[in-house]
Amino acid sequence: MADIVEDVAIAHGYDNITKTLPKTNTTGEQYEINKVTDLMRHEIAQAGFTECLSFILCSTDDVSKKLRKDIATVPAVHITNPKAIEFQVVRTTLLSGILKTISSNKNMPLPLKLFEISDVVHRTSKSDVGAKNERRFCAVNYNKLAGFEIVHGLLDRFMQLAEVKYSKDGTGYYIRGAEDSTYFPGHCAEVVYREKVVGMVGVLHPEVLANFDLNLPAAALELNLEAFL
């Protein structure tokens, strides 16, 4: 919107705009989702994780083949005539970006504990533009041992900060066993909040790690941050 206003002002001429005082007073404030994002970034960093920022565009394989998914089942928004193979689709998960970051820094001292809080995009028929943004939180622990207890502890800390109690009565959160091809069989769980699945936590499948040129185990957590607003 600001870009449109600027273009109109340029076309009209800045010198031709009459200076006037606004007829109404307004108070600006930060969007709630951005406020929560900033608070969580600070707290997760305090828990010993390092924030990384990855590209929102990625290759088709990054959101499908490398994560042991079929691209036909991934609701990805595809870019028409991409300039490079690395920018074919809009990411549907933060996990692949973090794993690529770890792969580029795997010679750094262990453990590598990275996180990212940012948007992913899913294709949907419920939106007039055919897609929707979703704010996600993702964290990965990469070490000689997968460290599932580390990401599980981070999940509990996140819920503590969000003031969500552990409960199965429909008012809180809990985790339940699940099967996901990205994770090692028997070492994966869904995060359930108010009877809705809002994320996944588990030990990553060895093939996924190999696809990102990683040779040590890792555990990951990914949540839909908007579900807690």
Contacts in CASP RR format, 6 or more apart in sequence:
PFRMAT RR
TARGET T0000
AUTHOR 0000-0000-0000
METHOD contacts of the structure
MODEL  1
MADIVEDVAIAHGYDNITKTLPKTNTTGEQYEINKVTDLMRHEIAQAGFT
ECLSFILCSTDDVSKKLRKDIATVPAVHITNPKAIEFQVVRTTLLSGILK
TISSNKNMPLPLKLFEISDVVHRTSKSDVGAKNERRFCAVNYNKLAGFEI
VHGLLDRFMQLAEVKYSKDGTGYYIRGAEDSTYFPGHCAEVVYREKVVGM
VGVLHPEVLANFDLNLPAAALELNLEAFL
9 17 0 8 1.000
30 38 0 8 1.000
32 229 0 8 1.000
33 135 0 8 1.000
33 225 0 8 1.000
33 226 0 8 1.000
33 229 0 8 1.000
36 225 0 8 1.000
36 228 0 8 1.000
36 229 0 8 1.000
37 117 0 8 1.000
37 135 0 8 1.000
37 225 0 8 1.000
39 161 0 8 1.000
40 117 0 8 1.000
40 137 0 8 1.000
40 158 0 8 1.000
40 161 0 8 1.000
40 225 0 8 1.000
41 51 0 8 1.000
41 117 0 8 1.000
43 157 0 8 1.000
43 161 0 8 1.000
44 51 0 8 1.000
44 115 0 8 1.000
44 117 0 8 1.000
44 137 0 8 1.000
44 139 0 8 1.000
44 154 0 8 1.000
44 158 0 8 1.000
45 51 0 8 1.000
47 154 0 8 1.000
47 157 0 8 1.000
48 113 0 8 1.000
49 113 0 8 1.000
49 114 0 8 1.000
49 115 0 8 1.000
49 139 0 8 1.000
49 154 0 8 1.000
50 112 0 8 1.000
50 113 0 8 1.000
50 114 0 8 1.000
50 115 0 8 1.000
51 114 0 8 1.000
51 115 0 8 1.000
51 116 0 8 1.000
51 117 0 8 1.000
52 97 0 8 1.000
52 98 0 8 1.000
52 101 0 8 1.000
52 114 0 8 1.000
52 115 0 8 1.000
52 116 0 8 1.000
53 116 0 8 1.000
53 118 0 8 1.000
54 91 0 8 1.000
54 94 0 8 1.000
54 97 0 8 1.000
54 98 0 8 1.000
54 100 0 8 1.000
54 101 0 8 1.000
54 116 0 8 1.000
54 118 0 8 1.000
55 86 0 8 1.000
55 87 0 8 1.000
55 91 0 8 1.000
55 97 0 8 1.000
56 90 0 8 1.000
56 91 0 8 1.000
56 118 0 8 1.000
56 119 0 8 1.000
56 121 0 8 1.000
57 79 0 8 1.000
57 82 0 8 1.000
57 86 0 8 1.000
57 87 0 8 1.000
57 88 0 8 1.000
57 89 0 8 1.000
57 90 0 8 1.000
57 91 0 8 1.000
58 86 0 8 1.000
58 87 0 8 1.000
58 88 0 8 1.000
58 89 0 8 1.000
58 90 0 8 1.000
58 91 0 8 1.000
58 96 0 8 1.000
58 97 0 8 1.000
59 85 0 8 1.000
59 86 0 8 1.000
59 87 0 8 1.000
59 88 0 8 1.000
59 89 0 8 1.000
60 71 0 8 1.000
60 76 0 8 1.000
60 78 0 8 1.000
60 88 0 8 1.000
60 89 0 8 1.000
62 89 0 8 1.000
62 91 0 8 1.000
62 96 0 8 1.000
62 97 0 8 1.000
62 100 0 8 1.000
63 69 0 8 1.000
63 71 0 8 1.000
63 74 0 8 1.000
63 76 0 8 1.000
63 89 0 8 1.000
63 91 0 8 1.000
63 92 0 8 1.000
63 93 0 8 1.000
63 96 0 8 1.000
64 70 0 8 1.000
64 71 0 8 1.000
64 74 0 8 1.000
64 76 0 8 1.000
65 71 0 8 1.000
65 211 0 8 1.000
66 96 0 8 1.000
66 99 0 8 1.000
66 208 0 8 1.000
66 211 0 8 1.000
66 212 0 8 1.000
67 93 0 8 1.000
67 95 0 8 1.000
67 96 0 8 1.000
67 181 0 8 1.000
67 182 0 8 1.000
67 208 0 8 1.000
67 211 0 8 1.000
68 181 0 8 1.000
68 182 0 8 1.000
68 205 0 8 1.000
68 207 0 8 1.000
68 208 0 8 1.000
69 181 0 8 1.000
69 182 0 8 1.000
74 92 0 8 1.000
75 92 0 8 1.000
75 122 0 8 1.000
75 123 0 8 1.000
75 124 0 8 1.000
76 89 0 8 1.000
76 90 0 8 1.000
76 92 0 8 1.000
76 121 0 8 1.000
76 122 0 8 1.000
76 123 0 8 1.000
77 89 0 8 1.000
77 90 0 8 1.000
77 121 0 8 1.000
77 122 0 8 1.000
77 123 0 8 1.000
77 131 0 8 1.000
78 88 0 8 1.000
78 89 0 8 1.000
79 87 0 8 1.000
79 88 0 8 1.000
79 89 0 8 1.000
79 90 0 8 1.000
82 88 0 8 1.000
90 120 0 8 1.000
90 121 0 8 1.000
90 131 0 8 1.000
91 97 0 8 1.000
91 120 0 8 1.000
91 121 0 8 1.000
92 120 0 8 1.000
92 121 0 8 1.000
92 122 0 8 1.000
93 120 0 8 1.000
93 136 0 8 1.000
93 138 0 8 1.000
93 222 0 8 1.000
94 116 0 8 1.000
94 118 0 8 1.000
94 120 0 8 1.000
94 136 0 8 1.000
94 137 0 8 1.000
94 138 0 8 1.000
94 222 0 8 1.000
95 138 0 8 1.000
95 140 0 8 1.000
95 182 0 8 1.000
95 220 0 8 1.000
95 222 0 8 1.000
96 212 0 8 1.000
97 116 0 8 1.000
98 114 0 8 1.000
98 115 0 8 1.000
98 116 0 8 1.000
98 138 0 8 1.000
98 139 0 8 1.000
98 140 0 8 1.000
98 220 0 8 1.000
99 140 0 8 1.000
99 208 0 8 1.000
99 209 0 8 1.000
99 212 0 8 1.000
99 214 0 8 1.000
99 218 0 8 1.000
100 212 0 8 1.000
101 114 0 8 1.000
102 112 0 8 1.000
102 114 0 8 1.000
102 140 0 8 1.000
102 142 0 8 1.000
102 212 0 8 1.000
102 214 0 8 1.000
102 218 0 8 1.000
103 212 0 8 1.000
103 213 0 8 1.000
103 214 0 8 1.000
105 112 0 8 1.000
106 112 0 8 1.000
106 142 0 8 1.000
106 213 0 8 1.000
106 214 0 8 1.000
106 216 0 8 1.000
110 142 0 8 1.000
110 143 0 8 1.000
110 144 0 8 1.000
110 216 0 8 1.000
111 141 0 8 1.000
111 142 0 8 1.000
111 143 0 8 1.000
112 140 0 8 1.000
112 141 0 8 1.000
112 142 0 8 1.000
112 143 0 8 1.000
113 139 0 8 1.000
113 140 0 8 1.000
113 141 0 8 1.000
113 142 0 8 1.000
113 150 0 8 1.000
114 139 0 8 1.000
114 140 0 8 1.000
114 142 0 8 1.000
115 137 0 8 1.000
115 138 0 8 1.000
115 139 0 8 1.000
115 140 0 8 1.000
116 136 0 8 1.000
116 137 0 8 1.000
116 138 0 8 1.000
116 139 0 8 1.000
117 135 0 8 1.000
117 136 0 8 1.000
117 137 0 8 1.000
117 138 0 8 1.000
117 225 0 8 1.000
118 135 0 8 1.000
118 136 0 8 1.000
119 133 0 8 1.000
119 134 0 8 1.000
119 135 0 8 1.000
119 136 0 8 1.000
120 133 0 8 1.000
120 134 0 8 1.000
120 136 0 8 1.000
121 131 0 8 1.000
121 132 0 8 1.000
121 133 0 8 1.000
121 134 0 8 1.000
122 131 0 8 1.000
122 132 0 8 1.000
122 134 0 8 1.000
123 130 0 8 1.000
123 131 0 8 1.000
124 130 0 8 1.000
124 131 0 8 1.000
124 132 0 8 1.000
126 132 0 8 1.000
134 224 0 8 1.000
134 226 0 8 1.000
135 224 0 8 1.000
135 225 0 8 1.000
135 226 0 8 1.000
136 222 0 8 1.000
136 223 0 8 1.000
136 224 0 8 1.000
136 225 0 8 1.000
137 158 0 8 1.000
137 221 0 8 1.000
137 222 0 8 1.000
137 223 0 8 1.000
137 225 0 8 1.000
138 220 0 8 1.000
138 221 0 8 1.000
138 222 0 8 1.000
138 223 0 8 1.000
139 151 0 8 1.000
139 154 0 8 1.000
139 220 0 8 1.000
139 221 0 8 1.000
139 222 0 8 1.000
140 151 0 8 1.000
140 204 0 8 1.000
140 218 0 8 1.000
140 219 0 8 1.000
140 220 0 8 1.000
140 221 0 8 1.000
141 147 0 8 1.000
141 150 0 8 1.000
141 151 0 8 1.000
141 218 0 8 1.000
141 219 0 8 1.000
141 220 0 8 1.000
142 214 0 8 1.000
142 216 0 8 1.000
142 217 0 8 1.000
142 218 0 8 1.000
143 216 0 8 1.000
143 217 0 8 1.000
143 218 0 8 1.000
144 216 0 8 1.000
144 217 0 8 1.000
145 217 0 8 1.000
146 187 0 8 1.000
146 203 0 8 1.000
146 204 0 8 1.000
146 217 0 8 1.000
146 218 0 8 1.000
146 219 0 8 1.000
147 203 0 8 1.000
147 217 0 8 1.000
147 219 0 8 1.000
148 187 0 8 1.000
148 201 0 8 1.000
148 202 0 8 1.000
148 203 0 8 1.000
148 219 0 8 1.000
150 219 0 8 1.000
151 201 0 8 1.000
151 202 0 8 1.000
151 219 0 8 1.000
151 220 0 8 1.000
151 221 0 8 1.000
152 175 0 8 1.000
152 201 0 8 1.000
152 221 0 8 1.000
154 221 0 8 1.000
155 175 0 8 1.000
155 191 0 8 1.000
155 201 0 8 1.000
155 221 0 8 1.000
155 223 0 8 1.000
156 166 0 8 1.000
158 223 0 8 1.000
159 165 0 8 1.000
159 166 0 8 1.000
159 173 0 8 1.000
162 228 0 8 1.000
164 172 0 8 1.000
164 173 0 8 1.000
164 193 0 8 1.000
164 228 0 8 1.000
165 171 0 8 1.000
165 172 0 8 1.000
165 173 0 8 1.000
166 172 0 8 1.000
166 173 0 8 1.000
166 174 0 8 1.000
167 173 0 8 1.000
167 174 0 8 1.000
168 174 0 8 1.000
170 194 0 8 1.000
170 195 0 8 1.000
171 194 0 8 1.000
172 193 0 8 1.000
172 194 0 8 1.000
173 191 0 8 1.000
173 192 0 8 1.000
173 193 0 8 1.000
173 194 0 8 1.000
173 198 0 8 1.000
174 192 0 8 1.000
175 189 0 8 1.000
175 190 0 8 1.000
175 191 0 8 1.000
175 192 0 8 1.000
175 201 0 8 1.000
176 189 0 8 1.000
176 190 0 8 1.000
176 192 0 8 1.000
177 186 0 8 1.000
177 188 0 8 1.000
177 189 0 8 1.000
177 190 0 8 1.000
178 188 0 8 1.000
178 189 0 8 1.000
178 190 0 8 1.000
178 200 0 8 1.000
179 185 0 8 1.000
179 186 0 8 1.000
179 188 0 8 1.000
180 188 0 8 1.000
180 200 0 8 1.000
181 205 0 8 1.000
182 200 0 8 1.000
182 204 0 8 1.000
182 205 0 8 1.000
182 208 0 8 1.000
183 200 0 8 1.000
183 202 0 8 1.000
183 203 0 8 1.000
183 204 0 8 1.000
183 205 0 8 1.000
183 220 0 8 1.000
184 202 0 8 1.000
184 203 0 8 1.000
184 204 0 8 1.000
184 205 0 8 1.000
184 206 0 8 1.000
187 202 0 8 1.000
187 203 0 8 1.000
188 200 0 8 1.000
188 201 0 8 1.000
188 202 0 8 1.000
188 203 0 8 1.000
189 200 0 8 1.000
189 201 0 8 1.000
189 202 0 8 1.000
190 197 0 8 1.000
190 199 0 8 1.000
190 200 0 8 1.000
191 197 0 8 1.000
191 198 0 8 1.000
191 199 0 8 1.000
191 200 0 8 1.000
191 201 0 8 1.000
191 221 0 8 1.000
191 223 0 8 1.000
192 198 0 8 1.000
193 227 0 8 1.000
193 228 0 8 1.000
196 227 0 8 1.000
198 223 0 8 1.000
198 224 0 8 1.000
198 227 0 8 1.000
198 228 0 8 1.000
199 221 0 8 1.000
199 222 0 8 1.000
199 223 0 8 1.000
199 224 0 8 1.000
200 220 0 8 1.000
200 221 0 8 1.000
200 222 0 8 1.000
201 219 0 8 1.000
201 220 0 8 1.000
201 221 0 8 1.000
201 222 0 8 1.000
202 219 0 8 1.000
202 220 0 8 1.000
202 221 0 8 1.000
203 217 0 8 1.000
203 218 0 8 1.000
203 219 0 8 1.000
204 217 0 8 1.000
204 218 0 8 1.000
204 219 0 8 1.000
204 220 0 8 1.000
206 217 0 8 1.000
209 215 0 8 1.000
209 216 0 8 1.000
209 217 0 8 1.000
209 218 0 8 1.000
END
